[in-house]
Amino acid sequence: MQYFSLPGGGIHKGESAAAAAAREIWEELGLAAVEVERVGECDHAGFLNDHQVCLIQTDGNPCLRGHELEAFCWWDMKESIPLHPHVKAILAKVGRLGKPERH
């Protein structure tokens, strides 16, 4: 079965979580980060990895860059799709925060 995840990846030595998130969204989807906000209250200690969560505003349209992902999809969170357990945990925390205000 195919499981869906959020964009992400490792943090390089000396790199902040926000900088890593911006780099990963570029590497995976070709999107330049306009604004990156750390959302530490949504971080998740997983079985294999600790996940540091960032909210990223981007400009442009996603495109597969050929070396990181095979596919991507936009998800409205209404339809049920198979998610990795850590993604379910992170999204539950995000849901408890409510939708952030954007100006």
C-alpha positions, 0 to 999 in steps of 0.5 A: 500500500502507498502511504502519503507523507509531508515534504521533509528531510534531514537537517544538515549540520549547523542548519536550522529546522526552518532553513532545512524545511525551506531547502527540502521544499525546494529540493522536493517540489521546486517551491521557493519558501517566501515565509517559514514559521517554526511550529514547535508545539507540533513537533513529533518524536517518532520511532525512527526520527524526530520531526520538527514542524514548520509552516511554509508559505511558497510562491509558484506551483509545485513540480517534481524535480525527478530525484526526490519524489515519484508523485505528489497530490493536493489533499483537502483533508476531507477524503481519507487517504493512507498516511504514515503514523507520524503524519497523523500525529503531526496533523492532529497537533496542528488541528488542535492549534486551529488555523493560523491567522495570515495577514 
